[in-house]
């Protein structure tokens, strides 16, 4: 189920561009990276990786919450909806139109 939700998330959730913020982030990253020694650089990269992982998980959880909310709203708005009944009604309507009723 989580794989399916991740696929839906990738398809429907578009990451905002945030060009200015990304440019500023990259500039600060480069300045900090150059100012640190080897160990500091490794720690900074680890911190960035963990931040990215946290952001990805948070984004997926937010998508899942929205999806569950949408399903709940849909269930409340149309509790008697049935795809089979809908298809049957369409078939009956098509038959009536062919007969000229």
DADA-V44325 format. One record per pair of residues at least 24 apart in sequence whose C-alpha atoms are under 7 Angstrom apart, sorted by sequence separation. I is the first residue (numbers start at 1). J is the second residue. D is the distance in whole Angstrom. If there is no record, write none. Layout:
[[I:J:D] [I:J:D]]
This chain:
[[9:60:7] [6:60:7] [9:63:7]]
